[in-house]
Amino acid sequence: MGMTQQAAPAVTTPPASGPSKQTDGRTAQRSLVVRLLARPEVGVFLGAVAVFVFFLVAAPPVREASSMANILYQSSTIGIMALPVALLMIGGEFDLSSGVAVITSALTASMISYQLTMNVWVGVVAALVASLAIGMFNGWMLIRTGLPSFLVTLGTFLILQGVNLAVTKLITDNVATDNISDMDGFGQAKALFASSFAVGGVNVKVTVVWWLVFAALATWVLLRTKYGNWVFAVGGNQDSARAVGVPVTFTKISLFMLVGFGAWFVGMHNLFSFSTVQSGEGVGQELIYIAAAVIGGCLLTGGYGSAIGPVFGAFMFGMVNQGIVYAGWNPDWFKAFLGVMLLGATLINLWVRRTATRR
């Protein structure tokens, strides 16, 4: 009787369910907290809130609407210039001549209008051309010579400081320009650059509006345009940026010209606010603008920063400047307070960046 061999039942292997999802440090989705910490303006925002709360407690007059309007005005005159200075720093450079360039712009507009007996708008346009030319010169010298922007703009700073004083004395026989408040076009120019408007019974300077408009425009340019990508690229690595087709020369020169535009605008505000300009002013303001940008999260090495951060940085300066007055403290402590604030904000920004990088 033959044995029948029974086949062993087949073992069915379940179909592969596909590769299991694995995440590593490169693909894992970062938490909201980490993404916020990676933003360059987070540190200065926290610092601005802290300074604001501090002066709310230490200086009760700050709580009044009129006091806040003064604080915003002080912040805006710094913030309008801090914005192009911040863009320039993101692009890897900085400008030591920005403070005296503001006065050069105002002197140019005033003397051309008064000495040539022309409509003040002629002086305004001439000042714009001069300011843009100064920025173009700084950028061109930087590209042409390869010198650090520190040396190039330090030279421009000294030239402008001397020219401001010498030319003003030569033309007006004084260290200040003549009063132009009764000249044609003054009222229209004042309305654009130095007027006020009422909000709830409180006068607010138009520079506050311009400051916020410029900040919104700069943010859009940095985050939504090709030019913004160029700015970050040349600030991060100029040679690599040039290798992938970024117009480094155009970007650098245009950034310096943006600083010139900011100097023109603030210079026009000064001129049409006071009708006259002191030729020796502006020295030291460039450090305020750079400090506001650094406090706002911009790196001196370039390639990192935002346009919103310097807004909070400028607000901190305005808050401290006016807060000390409202608190009744000795204003001689202002610069010391700013130094502490600069170091503190820099350390906070460093901690924020390192925390975001580790995570």
C-alpha positions as CSV (number, residue, x, y, z in Angstrom):
1,M,0.0,0.0,0.0
2,G,1.7,3.1,-1.2
3,M,2.1,6.0,1.1
4,T,0.6,9.3,-0.1
5,Q,2.8,12.3,0.6
6,Q,0.7,15.3,1.7
7,A,2.0,18.7,0.7
8,A,2.8,21.0,3.6
9,P,0.5,23.9,3.8
10,A,1.9,27.0,2.1
11,V,2.9,29.7,4.5
12,T,1.5,33.0,3.4
13,T,3.5,36.1,4.0
14,P,1.5,39.2,4.6
15,P,2.1,41.9,2.1
16,A,4.7,44.5,3.0
17,S,3.0,47.5,4.5
18,G,5.6,49.9,3.1
19,P,8.5,51.5,4.8
20,S,7.7,52.7,8.3
21,K,7.7,56.4,8.9
22,Q,10.9,57.5,10.5
23,T,11.8,61.0,11.4
24,D,15.2,62.3,12.2
25,G,16.5,65.7,13.2
26,R,16.3,66.9,9.6
27,T,12.7,65.9,8.8
28,A,11.0,66.1,12.2
29,Q,8.5,69.0,12.3
30,R,9.7,71.6,14.8
31,S,7.3,72.7,17.5
32,L,5.7,76.1,17.5
33,V,8.0,77.3,20.4
34,V,11.1,76.3,18.5
35,R,9.9,78.0,15.3
36,L,9.2,81.2,17.3
37,L,12.6,81.0,19.0
38,A,14.3,80.8,15.5
39,R,12.8,84.2,14.6
40,P,15.4,87.0,15.1
41,E,12.9,89.5,16.6
42,V,11.7,87.3,19.4
43,G,14.5,88.3,21.8
44,V,14.0,92.0,21.3
45,F,10.2,91.7,21.6
46,L,10.6,90.1,25.0
47,G,13.1,92.8,26.0
48,A,10.7,95.6,24.7
49,V,7.9,94.2,26.8
50,A,10.1,94.0,29.8
51,V,11.3,97.7,29.4
52,F,7.7,98.8,28.8
53,V,6.3,97.1,31.9
54,F,9.3,98.4,33.9
55,F,8.6,102.1,33.0
56,L,4.8,101.6,33.4
57,V,5.6,100.8,37.1
58,A,8.5,103.2,37.6
59,A,7.2,106.2,35.8
60,P,3.4,106.7,36.1
61,P,3.2,109.5,33.6
62,V,4.1,106.9,30.9
63,R,0.5,105.6,31.3
64,E,-0.9,108.7,29.8
65,A,-1.8,108.7,26.0
66,S,0.2,112.0,25.4
67,S,3.3,110.4,26.9
68,M,3.0,107.3,24.8
69,A,2.6,109.6,21.7
70,N,6.0,111.3,22.7
71,I,7.6,107.9,23.1
72,L,6.4,106.7,19.7
73,Y,7.7,109.9,18.2
74,Q,11.1,109.5,19.7
75,S,11.1,105.9,18.5
76,S,10.1,106.8,15.0
77,T,12.9,109.2,14.4
78,I,15.4,106.4,15.3
79,G,13.4,103.6,13.7
80,I,13.1,105.2,10.3
81,M,16.9,105.2,10.0
82,A,17.3,101.9,11.9
83,L,15.4,100.0,9.1
84,P,17.8,100.7,6.2
85,V,20.7,100.3,8.6
86,A,19.4,96.9,9.5
87,L,18.9,95.8,5.9
88,L,22.5,96.9,5.2
89,M,23.7,94.8,8.2
90,I,21.8,91.8,7.0
91,G,23.6,92.3,3.7
92,G,26.9,92.1,5.7
93,E,27.9,95.7,5.9
94,F,27.3,98.8,8.1
95,D,27.5,102.5,7.7
96,L,29.2,104.8,10.2
97,S,28.3,107.9,8.2
98,S,24.5,107.6,8.6
99,G,24.3,110.0,11.5
100,V,26.1,113.0,9.9
101,A,24.5,112.1,6.5
102,V,21.1,113.1,8.0
103,I,22.5,116.6,8.8
104,T,24.1,116.8,5.4
105,S,20.8,116.2,3.8
106,A,19.0,118.9,5.9
107,L,21.8,121.4,5.3
108,T,21.7,120.8,1.5
109,A,18.0,121.4,1.3
110,S,18.0,124.4,3.6
111,M,20.9,126.3,1.9
112,I,19.9,125.6,-1.6
113,S,16.4,126.9,-0.9
114,Y,17.4,129.9,1.1
115,Q,20.6,131.1,-0.6
116,L,19.3,130.6,-4.1
117,T,15.8,132.0,-3.1
118,M,14.0,129.0,-4.5
119,N,10.9,126.9,-3.6
120,V,11.9,124.6,-0.8
121,W,10.9,121.6,-2.9
122,V,13.9,122.3,-5.1
123,G,16.1,121.9,-2.0
124,V,14.3,118.8,-1.0
125,V,14.9,117.1,-4.4
126,A,18.6,118.3,-4.4
127,A,19.0,116.9,-0.9
128,L,17.6,113.5,-2.1
129,V,20.0,113.4,-5.0
130,A,22.9,114.3,-2.6
131,S,21.9,111.6,-0.1
132,L,21.6,108.9,-2.7
133,A,25.0,110.0,-4.2
134,I,26.6,109.6,-0.8
135,G,25.2,106.1,-0.4
136,M,26.3,105.2,-4.0
137,F,29.8,106.5,-3.2
138,N,30.0,104.3,-0.1
139,G,28.9,101.2,-1.9
140,W,31.0,101.9,-5.0
141,M,34.2,102.4,-2.8
142,L,33.4,99.2,-0.9
143,I,33.1,97.2,-4.1
144,R,35.9,98.9,-6.0
145,T,38.6,98.7,-3.2
146,G,37.5,95.7,-1.2
147,L,38.1,97.6,2.0
148,P,35.9,96.9,5.0
149,S,32.8,99.0,5.2
150,F,34.1,100.2,8.6
151,L,37.0,102.0,7.0
152,V,35.1,103.3,4.0
153,T,32.2,104.8,5.9
154,L,34.5,106.1,8.7
155,G,36.2,108.1,6.0
156,T,32.9,109.3,4.7
157,F,31.8,110.2,8.3
158,L,34.9,112.4,8.8
159,I,34.5,114.0,5.3
160,L,30.8,114.9,5.9
161,Q,31.4,116.1,9.4
162,G,34.0,118.6,8.2
163,V,32.1,119.6,5.1
164,N,28.9,120.2,7.1
165,L,30.6,122.7,9.4
166,A,33.0,124.3,6.9
167,V,30.5,124.9,4.1
168,T,27.8,126.1,6.5
169,K,30.1,128.7,8.0
170,L,31.3,129.7,4.6
171,I,27.8,130.3,3.2
172,T,25.9,131.5,6.2
173,D,28.7,133.0,8.4
174,N,27.2,130.9,11.2
175,V,27.2,127.3,12.4
176,A,23.4,127.0,11.7
177,T,21.4,127.6,8.5
178,D,18.9,130.4,8.1
179,N,15.2,130.0,9.0
180,I,13.2,128.9,5.9
181,S,9.7,128.9,7.5
182,D,8.5,131.8,5.4
183,M,9.6,130.3,2.0
184,D,7.4,129.0,-0.7
185,G,6.5,125.3,-0.3
186,F,7.4,125.1,3.4
187,G,3.8,124.4,4.5
188,Q,3.4,121.5,2.0
189,A,6.8,120.0,2.9
190,K,6.1,120.3,6.6
191,A,2.8,118.5,6.1
192,L,4.6,115.6,4.5
193,F,7.6,115.3,6.7
194,A,6.8,116.9,10.1
195,S,3.1,117.4,10.6
196,S,0.9,116.0,13.4
197,F,-2.7,114.6,13.5
198,A,-5.1,114.1,16.3
199,V,-6.1,110.6,17.6
200,G,-8.5,110.7,20.4
201,G,-7.5,114.2,21.4
202,V,-3.8,113.3,21.3
203,N,-1.4,114.7,18.7
204,V,0.6,112.1,16.9
205,K,3.5,112.9,14.6
206,V,3.3,111.8,11.0
207,T,6.7,110.1,11.4
208,V,5.1,107.4,13.4
209,V,2.9,106.5,10.4
210,W,5.9,106.6,8.0
211,W,7.9,104.5,10.4
212,L,5.3,101.7,10.4
213,V,4.8,101.9,6.6
214,F,8.5,101.6,6.0
215,A,8.7,98.7,8.4
216,A,5.9,96.9,6.6
217,L,7.5,97.6,3.2
218,A,10.9,96.4,4.4
219,T,9.4,93.2,5.8
220,W,7.6,92.5,2.5
221,V,10.8,93.1,0.5
222,L,12.9,90.8,2.8
223,L,10.4,87.9,2.9
224,R,8.5,88.0,-0.4
225,T,10.9,89.3,-3.1
226,K,13.9,88.2,-5.0
227,Y,15.8,91.2,-3.8
228,G,15.2,90.1,-0.2
229,N,16.8,86.8,-1.0
230,W,19.8,88.6,-2.5
231,V,20.2,90.6,0.7
232,F,20.4,87.5,2.8
233,A,22.6,85.7,0.3
234,V,25.3,88.5,0.1
235,G,25.3,88.8,3.8
236,G,25.7,85.1,4.4
237,N,28.4,84.4,1.9
238,Q,29.3,86.9,-0.8
239,D,31.4,84.6,-3.0
240,S,28.8,81.8,-2.9
241,A,26.0,84.3,-3.7
242,R,28.0,85.6,-6.8
243,A,28.6,82.0,-7.9
244,V,24.8,81.3,-8.1
245,G,24.1,84.5,-10.0
246,V,23.2,87.0,-7.3
247,P,24.1,90.5,-8.4
248,V,26.4,91.3,-5.5
249,T,27.6,94.7,-6.7
250,F,24.0,96.0,-7.4
251,T,22.7,94.6,-4.0
252,K,25.5,96.2,-1.9
253,I,25.4,99.6,-3.6
254,S,21.6,99.7,-3.5
255,L,21.6,98.9,0.3
256,F,23.9,101.8,0.9
257,M,21.6,104.0,-1.2
258,L,18.7,102.9,0.9
259,V,20.6,104.2,4.0
260,G,21.0,107.4,2.0
261,F,17.3,107.6,1.4
262,G,16.6,107.1,5.1
263,A,19.1,109.9,6.0
264,W,17.3,112.2,3.5
265,F,13.9,111.5,5.0
266,V,15.0,112.0,8.6
267,G,16.9,115.1,7.5
268,M,13.8,116.6,5.9
269,H,11.9,115.9,9.1
270,N,14.5,117.7,11.2
271,L,14.6,120.6,8.8
272,F,10.8,121.1,8.6
273,S,10.3,120.6,12.3
274,F,12.7,123.3,13.4
275,S,13.1,125.4,10.2
276,T,16.9,125.5,10.7
277,V,19.7,123.0,11.2
278,Q,22.8,123.0,13.4
279,S,25.7,121.9,11.3
280,G,27.6,120.1,14.1
281,E,24.8,117.7,15.0
282,G,24.4,114.0,14.0
283,V,27.7,112.8,15.5
284,G,27.0,109.6,17.5
285,Q,23.6,109.0,16.0
286,E,25.0,106.3,13.7
287,L,25.8,104.2,16.8
288,I,22.2,104.6,18.0
289,Y,20.9,103.3,14.6
290,I,23.3,100.4,14.6
291,A,22.5,99.5,18.2
292,A,18.8,99.5,17.4
293,A,19.4,97.1,14.6
294,V,21.7,94.9,16.8
295,I,19.2,94.9,19.6
296,G,16.6,94.0,17.0
297,G,18.4,90.7,16.2
298,C,20.7,91.7,13.3
299,L,24.1,90.1,13.3
300,L,27.3,92.2,12.7
301,T,28.5,89.3,10.6
302,G,25.5,89.6,8.2
303,G,23.0,87.1,6.8
304,Y,20.6,87.1,9.7
305,G,18.0,89.5,10.9
306,S,14.6,91.0,10.1
307,A,12.9,94.4,9.6
308,I,10.5,93.9,12.6
309,G,13.3,93.5,15.1
310,P,14.7,97.0,14.7
311,V,11.1,98.4,15.2
312,F,11.1,96.9,18.7
313,G,14.8,98.0,19.1
314,A,13.9,101.6,18.2
315,F,10.9,101.4,20.5
316,M,13.1,100.4,23.4
317,F,15.4,103.4,22.8
318,G,12.4,105.8,22.7
319,M,10.9,104.2,25.8
320,V,14.2,104.5,27.7
321,N,14.8,108.1,26.5
322,Q,11.5,109.4,27.5
323,G,10.9,107.0,30.4
324,I,13.9,108.3,32.3
325,V,12.5,111.9,32.0
326,Y,9.0,110.8,33.1
327,A,10.5,108.9,36.0
328,G,12.3,112.1,37.1
329,W,15.7,110.5,37.0
330,N,19.0,112.1,36.1
331,P,19.2,112.0,32.2
332,D,23.0,111.6,32.5
333,W,22.3,107.9,33.1
334,F,20.6,107.5,29.7
335,K,23.7,106.3,27.8
336,A,24.6,103.9,30.7
337,F,21.1,102.5,30.5
338,L,21.4,102.1,26.8
339,G,24.7,100.2,27.2
340,V,23.2,97.8,29.7
341,M,20.2,97.4,27.4
342,L,22.4,96.7,24.4
343,L,24.4,94.0,26.2
344,G,21.3,92.4,27.7
345,A,19.5,92.3,24.4
346,T,22.5,90.8,22.6
347,L,22.8,88.1,25.3
348,I,19.1,87.3,25.0
349,N,19.3,87.1,21.2
350,L,22.3,84.8,21.5
351,W,20.5,82.5,23.9
352,V,17.4,82.4,21.7
353,R,19.4,81.5,18.6
354,R,21.4,78.8,20.5
355,T,18.3,77.3,22.0
356,A,16.6,77.2,18.6
357,T,19.7,75.6,17.0
358,R,20.0,72.9,19.7
359,R,16.4,71.9,19.4
